[in-house]
């Protein structure tokens, strides 16, 4: 009898558990509107890191730079089958999953391996490509290194956040593993002998070796599972409808062998086109675009930062009353917090953090973040400038019947501005250079464009030298203009 009761209880529990799971699945399917959202907006936003040929890279097509490669072809196939337009967003590899989780992109296709760790945070489609890994070395070292075990006492580089970075740390002994966000940076570090090898996927290794006679590829001999060597499309967790729809496209790609028949050969043609003319003059449009965005970010940030700085400075100098005291404490707390945190973190917080509430474009996010940062520093310049104005100026103005507001506006602030002009000019110069930080969220300023050129041409040093000169020209010109106005102020 006891056994029968136990069996009956087990049966009931099984039925209840199954019913609960079925109900949960049904509820999830009912509430999952991920596919409907994409179809309604008419676009499918793909996040990728375009420095990993032949998966994704920049190429000049009809005089314009665009992201191409095998992964882009996969993205186009998925978008076409959904009846929507593909939009490609570029960013660093280690920011891709953050962008996916915060809704900046709808999917990530960037040669990403569906590892168990990643599956905890995002959903993956079926595998669309099965590859392997190699280690790229300098050709002159070909007799020294044979595989991963040859790098004892040496340094291997890998893209931060990638499977190769994690496995290099796990499966090498006595070897230093250096992570960088860009494969182009890793190749430059290799050629300048900062590292001795770069671990990457075989197709990418073959692409770099084929287009650079100074490089060679050797087997990696890493012990890897199927998920570590395969590539899948990532979607936000719980996007079951989107994943199911994308899987139909992925299955067609595999069944028709489209990667090997169409996508890789097409990528190879773009790679050959890139290396036909690798002179920096050929990429003048890319550098011009970089200058344009750098100046837009700098000018807007200085303008809004100055306005915010004035407000914060006046708030910090408020005396008496509960409201003024509260504003003073808030302004002080803001200035100290902003000055105590890195600008890069602030940029990422505005773009990804606020993106959970408001979907801001990368350029707008960059301008907001740098303006907020600049405002904190400008506030201190202005506060110092106001304190430097002699008290007699204020007393004279008040004796003439001017209100405190009019005195501050027409007497104190003009003199304070004259006193702090060199500091404001220095802030403007600094922002020209600091604007490079927004390249991490895909804004096309000078650093971003130089990475495009490096990826296009497989030349590491030349693009860096060009942007160094361009930054100097911009800052030197701005400095001369600011000095001119400073002399005018002194004569007035």
VEXDREN-2710 file (C-alpha; in Angstrom, 1 decimal):
% VEXDREN-2710
k/r/px/py/pz
1/UNK/0.0/0.0/0.0
2/UNK/2.8/2.3/0.9
3/UNK/4.6/1.7/-2.4
4/UNK/1.4/2.4/-4.2
5/UNK/1.0/5.7/-2.4
6/UNK/4.6/6.7/-3.3
7/UNK/4.1/5.8/-6.9
8/UNK/0.8/7.7/-7.0
9/UNK/2.5/10.7/-5.4
10/UNK/5.4/10.6/-7.9
11/UNK/2.9/10.4/-10.8
12/UNK/1.0/13.4/-9.5
13/UNK/4.2/15.4/-9.0
14/UNK/5.3/14.5/-12.6
15/UNK/2.0/15.6/-14.0
16/UNK/2.0/18.9/-12.0
17/UNK/5.6/19.6/-12.9
18/UNK/4.9/18.9/-16.6
19/UNK/1.8/21.1/-16.5
20/UNK/3.7/23.9/-14.8
21/UNK/6.5/23.7/-17.4
22/UNK/4.0/23.6/-20.2
23/UNK/2.1/26.6/-18.8
24/UNK/5.4/28.5/-18.3
25/UNK/6.4/27.8/-21.9
26/UNK/3.0/28.8/-23.2
27/UNK/3.1/32.0/-21.2
28/UNK/6.5/32.8/-22.4
29/UNK/5.5/32.2/-26.0
30/UNK/2.4/34.4/-25.5
31/UNK/4.4/37.3/-24.0
32/UNK/7.4/37.1/-26.3
33/UNK/6.9/39.8/-28.9
34/UNK/10.5/40.1/-30.0
35/UNK/9.7/39.1/-33.6
36/UNK/6.6/41.4/-33.7
37/UNK/8.7/44.4/-32.5
38/UNK/11.3/43.9/-35.3
39/UNK/8.6/43.4/-37.9
40/UNK/6.8/46.5/-36.7
41/UNK/9.8/48.8/-36.8
42/UNK/11.0/47.3/-40.2
43/UNK/14.6/47.0/-39.2
44/UNK/16.8/44.3/-37.7
45/UNK/19.8/45.9/-35.9
46/UNK/23.0/43.8/-36.0
47/UNK/25.9/44.5/-33.7
48/UNK/29.4/43.5/-34.8
49/UNK/33.1/44.3/-34.4
50/UNK/34.3/44.8/-37.9
51/UNK/38.0/44.0/-37.5
52/UNK/37.9/40.2/-38.0
53/UNK/38.1/39.4/-41.7
54/UNK/36.6/37.4/-43.4
55/UNK/33.8/37.4/-40.8
56/UNK/33.3/41.2/-40.7
57/UNK/35.5/44.0/-41.8
58/UNK/35.5/47.4/-43.4
59/UNK/35.8/47.7/-47.2
60/UNK/35.5/50.6/-49.7
61/UNK/32.5/49.9/-51.9
62/UNK/31.7/52.5/-54.7
63/UNK/33.8/55.1/-52.9
64/UNK/32.2/54.6/-49.5
65/UNK/33.4/52.6/-46.5
66/UNK/31.0/49.9/-45.4
67/UNK/31.0/46.8/-43.2
68/UNK/31.1/43.6/-45.2
69/UNK/32.0/40.0/-44.7
70/UNK/30.6/36.5/-44.1
71/UNK/28.7/37.5/-41.0
72/UNK/27.1/40.5/-42.7
73/UNK/25.9/38.2/-45.4
74/UNK/24.3/35.9/-42.8
75/UNK/22.7/39.0/-41.2
76/UNK/21.2/40.0/-44.6
77/UNK/19.8/36.6/-45.1
78/UNK/18.1/36.6/-41.7
79/UNK/16.7/40.1/-42.2
80/UNK/15.5/39.3/-45.7
81/UNK/13.7/36.2/-44.6
82/UNK/12.0/38.3/-41.8
83/UNK/10.9/40.9/-44.4
84/UNK/12.9/43.7/-42.8
85/UNK/16.0/45.9/-43.5
86/UNK/19.3/45.0/-41.9
87/UNK/21.1/47.9/-40.0
88/UNK/24.7/47.2/-38.9
89/UNK/26.1/48.8/-35.8
90/UNK/29.8/48.7/-35.1
91/UNK/31.4/48.6/-31.7
92/UNK/34.2/46.8/-29.8
93/UNK/33.8/43.0/-29.4
94/UNK/33.6/43.2/-25.6
95/UNK/30.7/45.6/-25.8
96/UNK/28.5/43.6/-28.1
97/UNK/26.7/41.5/-25.5
98/UNK/26.1/44.5/-23.3
99/UNK/24.6/46.3/-26.3
100/UNK/22.3/43.2/-26.9
101/UNK/21.2/43.1/-23.3
102/UNK/20.4/46.8/-23.1
103/UNK/18.5/46.8/-26.4
104/UNK/21.0/48.8/-28.5
105/UNK/21.0/45.9/-31.0
106/UNK/18.6/43.1/-31.9
107/UNK/21.2/40.5/-32.6
108/UNK/25.0/40.0/-32.5
109/UNK/26.8/38.3/-35.4
110/UNK/30.5/38.6/-34.9
111/UNK/32.1/35.2/-35.2
112/UNK/30.7/34.6/-31.7
113/UNK/31.0/31.1/-30.1
114/UNK/27.9/29.8/-28.2
115/UNK/29.8/28.9/-25.1
116/UNK/27.9/27.7/-22.0
117/UNK/28.9/30.8/-20.1
118/UNK/27.4/33.1/-22.8
119/UNK/24.3/30.9/-23.0
120/UNK/23.4/31.9/-19.4
121/UNK/23.0/35.5/-20.5
122/UNK/21.8/35.4/-24.2
123/UNK/20.1/33.0/-26.6
124/UNK/21.8/31.5/-29.6
125/UNK/20.6/30.1/-32.9
126/UNK/21.9/26.9/-34.5
127/UNK/25.5/27.0/-35.7
128/UNK/26.0/28.6/-39.1
129/UNK/29.8/27.9/-39.3
130/UNK/32.2/25.4/-37.8
131/UNK/35.8/26.6/-37.8
132/UNK/39.0/26.2/-35.8
133/UNK/41.8/28.3/-34.4
134/UNK/45.3/29.2/-35.4
135/UNK/48.1/31.4/-34.0
136/UNK/49.5/34.2/-36.1
137/UNK/53.2/34.9/-35.7
138/UNK/55.9/36.9/-37.4
139/UNK/57.2/35.0/-40.4
140/UNK/60.8/35.4/-39.1
141/UNK/59.8/33.4/-36.0
142/UNK/58.3/30.4/-37.9
143/UNK/61.2/28.1/-36.8
144/UNK/60.7/29.0/-33.1
145/UNK/57.0/28.5/-32.5
146/UNK/55.1/25.4/-33.4
147/UNK/51.9/25.6/-31.3
148/UNK/50.5/27.1/-28.1
149/UNK/53.0/25.1/-26.0
150/UNK/56.0/26.9/-27.7
151/UNK/55.2/30.2/-26.0
152/UNK/56.6/29.5/-22.5
153/UNK/58.0/32.7/-21.1
154/UNK/56.5/34.6/-24.1
155/UNK/53.3/36.6/-24.7
156/UNK/50.2/35.5/-26.7
157/UNK/47.6/38.1/-27.6
158/UNK/43.8/37.6/-28.1
159/UNK/40.7/39.7/-28.4
160/UNK/39.3/40.6/-25.0
161/UNK/36.1/38.7/-24.2
162/UNK/36.7/36.1/-27.0
163/UNK/36.9/32.3/-26.5
164/UNK/40.5/32.4/-27.6
165/UNK/41.4/34.9/-24.8
166/UNK/39.7/32.7/-22.1
167/UNK/41.1/29.4/-23.5
168/UNK/44.6/30.9/-23.9
169/UNK/44.6/31.7/-20.2
170/UNK/43.3/28.2/-19.3
171/UNK/45.4/26.1/-21.6
172/UNK/48.8/27.7/-21.5
173/UNK/51.4/27.4/-18.8
174/UNK/54.1/29.9/-18.2
175/UNK/52.7/32.1/-21.0
176/UNK/51.5/35.7/-20.6
177/UNK/48.1/36.3/-22.2
178/UNK/47.5/39.9/-23.3
179/UNK/44.0/41.0/-24.2
180/UNK/43.1/43.9/-26.6
181/UNK/39.7/45.0/-27.9
182/UNK/40.8/45.1/-31.5
183/UNK/42.5/42.4/-33.7
184/UNK/44.1/45.2/-35.6
185/UNK/45.8/46.4/-32.4
186/UNK/46.9/42.8/-31.7
187/UNK/48.5/42.5/-35.2
188/UNK/50.3/45.8/-34.7
189/UNK/51.6/44.6/-31.3
190/UNK/52.8/41.4/-33.0
191/UNK/54.6/43.3/-35.7
192/UNK/56.2/45.6/-33.2
193/UNK/57.3/42.6/-31.2
194/UNK/55.3/43.5/-28.1
195/UNK/53.7/40.1/-28.3
196/UNK/54.9/36.9/-30.0
197/UNK/51.6/35.5/-31.3
198/UNK/47.9/36.2/-31.8
199/UNK/45.3/33.5/-31.3
200/UNK/42.4/33.8/-33.6
201/UNK/40.0/31.8/-35.8
202/UNK/41.5/30.0/-38.9
203/UNK/39.7/32.1/-41.6
204/UNK/40.8/35.3/-40.0
205/UNK/44.4/34.1/-39.6
206/UNK/44.4/33.0/-43.2
207/UNK/43.1/36.5/-44.2
208/UNK/45.8/38.4/-42.3
209/UNK/48.6/36.1/-43.6
210/UNK/47.4/36.2/-47.2
211/UNK/47.5/40.0/-47.1
212/UNK/50.7/40.5/-45.1
213/UNK/53.9/38.8/-46.3
214/UNK/55.5/39.3/-42.9
215/UNK/53.1/37.1/-41.1
216/UNK/52.6/33.3/-40.8
217/UNK/50.0/31.0/-39.2
218/UNK/50.7/27.9/-37.1
219/UNK/48.3/25.3/-35.6
220/UNK/47.1/26.3/-32.1
221/UNK/46.4/22.8/-30.8
222/UNK/44.0/24.0/-28.2
223/UNK/41.7/21.4/-26.8
224/UNK/38.3/22.8/-27.7
225/UNK/34.7/21.6/-27.8
226/UNK/32.3/22.0/-30.7
227/UNK/30.7/25.1/-29.2
228/UNK/34.1/26.7/-28.8
229/UNK/34.9/26.4/-32.5
230/UNK/31.4/27.2/-33.9
231/UNK/29.7/30.5/-34.7
232/UNK/26.1/31.3/-33.9
233/UNK/23.8/34.3/-33.9
234/UNK/23.1/35.8/-30.4
235/UNK/19.7/37.3/-29.4
236/UNK/18.6/38.7/-26.1
237/UNK/17.5/36.2/-23.5
238/UNK/13.9/35.2/-23.9
239/UNK/13.6/36.2/-27.6
240/UNK/12.3/32.7/-28.5
241/UNK/10.2/33.9/-31.5
242/UNK/13.2/35.8/-33.0
243/UNK/15.5/32.8/-32.5
244/UNK/13.0/30.4/-34.0
245/UNK/12.6/32.6/-37.1
246/UNK/16.4/33.1/-37.4
247/UNK/17.0/29.4/-37.1
248/UNK/15.0/28.8/-40.3
249/UNK/17.4/31.0/-42.2
250/UNK/20.5/29.5/-40.4
251/UNK/19.3/26.0/-41.3
252/UNK/19.0/27.1/-45.0
253/UNK/22.5/28.5/-44.9
254/UNK/23.9/25.2/-43.6
255/UNK/21.8/23.0/-45.9
256/UNK/22.7/24.9/-49.0
257/UNK/26.4/25.4/-47.9
258/UNK/26.0/29.1/-48.5
259/UNK/29.0/30.1/-46.3
260/UNK/31.6/28.2/-48.4
261/UNK/29.8/28.6/-51.8
262/UNK/28.9/32.3/-51.6
263/UNK/29.7/34.2/-48.5
264/UNK/33.4/33.4/-48.0
265/UNK/34.3/33.9/-51.7
266/UNK/32.5/37.3/-51.7
267/UNK/34.4/38.3/-48.6
268/UNK/37.7/37.3/-50.3
269/UNK/37.0/39.6/-53.2
270/UNK/36.5/42.5/-50.8
271/UNK/39.8/41.6/-49.1
272/UNK/41.7/41.7/-52.4
273/UNK/40.1/45.1/-53.3
274/UNK/41.2/46.5/-49.9
275/UNK/44.9/45.7/-50.6
276/UNK/45.0/47.2/-54.2
277/UNK/45.6/50.7/-52.9
278/UNK/46.8/51.0/-49.3
279/UNK/48.1/54.6/-49.4
280/UNK/46.8/56.9/-46.7
281/UNK/45.8/59.4/-49.3
282/UNK/43.3/56.9/-50.8
283/UNK/41.5/57.0/-47.4
284/UNK/41.2/60.8/-47.1
285/UNK/37.4/60.6/-47.0
286/UNK/37.6/58.4/-43.9
287/UNK/39.9/60.7/-42.1
288/UNK/37.8/63.7/-43.1
289/UNK/34.7/62.0/-41.6
290/UNK/36.7/61.4/-38.5
291/UNK/37.6/65.1/-38.2
292/UNK/34.0/66.1/-38.8
293/UNK/32.7/64.0/-36.0
294/UNK/35.6/65.0/-33.7
295/UNK/34.8/68.7/-34.1
296/UNK/31.0/68.1/-33.7
297/UNK/31.5/66.3/-30.4
298/UNK/34.0/68.9/-29.2
299/UNK/32.1/72.0/-30.1
300/UNK/28.8/70.6/-28.8
301/UNK/30.4/69.4/-25.6
302/UNK/32.1/72.7/-24.9
303/UNK/28.9/74.6/-25.5
304/UNK/26.7/72.5/-23.2
305/UNK/29.5/71.9/-20.8
306/UNK/30.0/75.7/-20.4
307/UNK/26.2/76.3/-19.7
308/UNK/26.2/73.5/-17.2
309/UNK/29.4/74.7/-15.6
310/UNK/27.9/78.2/-15.0
311/UNK/24.8/76.7/-13.4
312/UNK/26.9/74.3/-11.2
313/UNK/29.3/77.1/-10.2
314/UNK/26.5/79.4/-9.1
315/UNK/24.7/76.6/-7.3
316/UNK/28.0/75.8/-5.4
317/UNK/28.3/79.4/-4.3
318/UNK/24.8/79.8/-3.1
319/UNK/24.5/80.9/0.6
320/UNK/21.6/80.8/3.0
321/UNK/18.2/79.2/2.9
322/UNK/17.3/75.5/2.7
323/UNK/16.9/75.5/-1.1
324/UNK/20.2/77.1/-1.8
325/UNK/22.0/74.9/0.7
326/UNK/20.4/71.8/-0.9
327/UNK/21.4/73.0/-4.4
328/UNK/25.0/73.6/-3.1
329/UNK/25.3/70.1/-1.7
330/UNK/23.8/68.6/-4.9
331/UNK/26.2/70.6/-7.1
332/UNK/29.2/69.7/-5.0
333/UNK/28.3/66.0/-4.9
334/UNK/27.8/66.0/-8.8
335/UNK/31.2/67.7/-9.4
336/UNK/33.1/65.3/-7.0
337/UNK/31.4/62.2/-8.5
338/UNK/32.1/63.2/-12.1
339/UNK/35.7/64.1/-11.4
340/UNK/36.1/60.9/-9.4
341/UNK/35.0/58.5/-12.2
342/UNK/36.7/57.8/-15.6
343/UNK/35.1/59.4/-18.7
344/UNK/35.1/56.0/-20.4
345/UNK/32.8/54.6/-17.8
346/UNK/30.6/57.6/-18.0
347/UNK/30.3/57.2/-21.8
348/UNK/29.4/53.5/-21.5
349/UNK/26.9/54.3/-18.7
350/UNK/25.1/56.9/-20.8
351/UNK/25.0/54.8/-23.9
352/UNK/24.2/51.4/-22.4
353/UNK/22.8/52.3/-19.0
354/UNK/20.4/55.1/-20.0
355/UNK/19.7/52.9/-23.1
356/UNK/17.5/50.8/-20.9
357/UNK/15.2/53.8/-20.5
358/UNK/15.8/55.9/-23.7
359/UNK/17.3/54.5/-26.9
360/UNK/19.9/57.2/-27.6
361/UNK/22.1/57.2/-30.7
362/UNK/25.8/56.7/-30.2
363/UNK/26.7/60.2/-31.2
364/UNK/24.1/61.8/-28.9
365/UNK/25.2/59.6/-26.1
366/UNK/28.8/60.6/-26.6
367/UNK/28.0/64.3/-26.6
368/UNK/25.9/64.0/-23.5
369/UNK/28.5/62.1/-21.6
370/UNK/31.4/64.4/-22.5
371/UNK/29.2/67.5/-21.8
372/UNK/28.4/66.2/-18.4
373/UNK/32.0/65.5/-17.7
374/UNK/33.2/68.9/-19.0
375/UNK/30.5/70.7/-17.0
376/UNK/32.0/69.5/-13.8
377/UNK/35.5/70.8/-14.6
378/UNK/34.2/74.1/-16.1
379/UNK/32.2/74.7/-12.9
380/UNK/35.4/74.7/-10.9
381/UNK/37.1/77.0/-13.4
382/UNK/34.2/79.4/-13.2
383/UNK/33.9/79.3/-9.5
384/UNK/37.6/80.1/-9.2
385/UNK/37.2/82.9/-11.7
386/UNK/34.3/84.4/-9.7
387/UNK/36.3/84.2/-6.5
388/UNK/39.2/86.0/-8.3
389/UNK/37.1/89.1/-9.0
390/UNK/37.7/91.8/-6.3
391/UNK/34.9/92.3/-3.8
392/UNK/35.1/96.0/-4.5
393/UNK/33.6/95.4/-7.9
394/UNK/30.5/93.8/-6.4
395/UNK/30.2/96.5/-3.8
396/UNK/30.5/99.3/-6.4
397/UNK/27.8/97.7/-8.6
398/UNK/25.4/97.3/-5.7
399/UNK/26.0/100.9/-4.6
400/UNK/24.8/101.9/-8.0
401/UNK/21.5/100.2/-7.4
402/UNK/22.2/97.0/-9.4
403/UNK/20.5/93.8/-8.2
404/UNK/22.6/90.8/-7.2
405/UNK/21.6/89.0/-10.4
406/UNK/22.5/92.0/-12.6
407/UNK/25.8/92.4/-10.8
408/UNK/26.7/88.8/-11.4
409/UNK/25.7/89.0/-15.0
410/UNK/27.1/92.3/-16.1
411/UNK/30.1/92.9/-13.7
412/UNK/31.4/89.7/-12.1
413/UNK/31.0/87.0/-14.9
414/UNK/32.6/89.1/-17.7
415/UNK/35.7/89.7/-15.5
416/UNK/35.7/86.1/-14.4
417/UNK/35.5/84.9/-18.0
418/UNK/38.5/87.0/-18.8
419/UNK/40.4/85.5/-15.9
420/UNK/39.6/81.9/-16.7
421/UNK/39.9/82.1/-20.5
422/UNK/43.2/80.2/-20.6
423/UNK/41.7/77.4/-18.5
424/UNK/38.6/77.3/-20.8
425/UNK/40.9/77.2/-23.8
426/UNK/42.8/74.3/-22.3
427/UNK/39.5/72.5/-21.7
428/UNK/38.6/72.9/-25.3
429/UNK/42.0/71.5/-26.4
430/UNK/41.6/68.6/-24.0
431/UNK/38.1/67.7/-25.3
432/UNK/39.4/67.5/-28.9
433/UNK/41.6/64.7/-27.7
434/UNK/39.2/63.2/-25.2
435/UNK/36.6/62.8/-27.9
436/UNK/38.5/59.7/-29.0
437/UNK/36.9/57.8/-26.1
438/UNK/33.5/57.7/-27.8
439/UNK/35.0/55.3/-30.4
440/UNK/34.2/52.5/-27.9
441/UNK/30.5/52.9/-28.6
442/UNK/31.0/53.1/-32.4
443/UNK/31.1/56.9/-33.1
444/UNK/33.0/57.6/-36.3
445/UNK/35.6/60.1/-34.9
446/UNK/39.3/60.0/-35.7
447/UNK/40.3/56.9/-33.7
448/UNK/37.3/54.9/-35.0
449/UNK/38.2/55.9/-38.6
450/UNK/41.9/55.0/-38.1
451/UNK/40.8/51.6/-37.0
452/UNK/38.7/51.2/-40.1
453/UNK/41.7/52.1/-42.3
454/UNK/44.0/49.7/-40.4
455/UNK/41.5/46.9/-40.9
456/UNK/41.1/47.8/-44.6
457/UNK/44.8/48.1/-45.4
458/UNK/46.5/45.7/-42.9
459/UNK/48.9/48.6/-42.2
460/UNK/49.2/49.2/-38.4
461/UNK/51.5/52.2/-38.0
462/UNK/50.7/54.5/-41.0
463/UNK/47.0/55.3/-39.9
464/UNK/48.2/56.0/-36.4
465/UNK/50.8/58.4/-37.7
466/UNK/48.2/60.2/-39.8
467/UNK/45.8/60.8/-37.0
468/UNK/48.6/62.0/-34.7
469/UNK/49.3/64.7/-37.3
470/UNK/45.6/65.5/-37.7
471/UNK/45.1/65.8/-33.9
472/UNK/48.1/68.1/-33.7
473/UNK/46.8/70.3/-36.5
474/UNK/43.4/70.5/-34.8
475/UNK/44.8/71.4/-31.4
476/UNK/47.4/73.8/-32.7
477/UNK/44.9/75.6/-34.8
478/UNK/42.4/75.8/-31.9
479/UNK/45.2/77.0/-29.6
480/UNK/46.2/79.9/-32.0
481/UNK/42.5/81.0/-32.3
482/UNK/42.0/81.0/-28.5
483/UNK/45.3/82.9/-28.0
484/UNK/44.1/85.6/-30.5
485/UNK/40.9/86.1/-28.5
486/UNK/42.8/86.1/-25.2
487/UNK/45.0/89.0/-26.5
488/UNK/41.9/90.9/-27.6
489/UNK/40.4/90.5/-24.1
490/UNK/43.6/91.8/-22.5
491/UNK/43.6/95.0/-24.7
492/UNK/39.9/95.7/-23.9
END
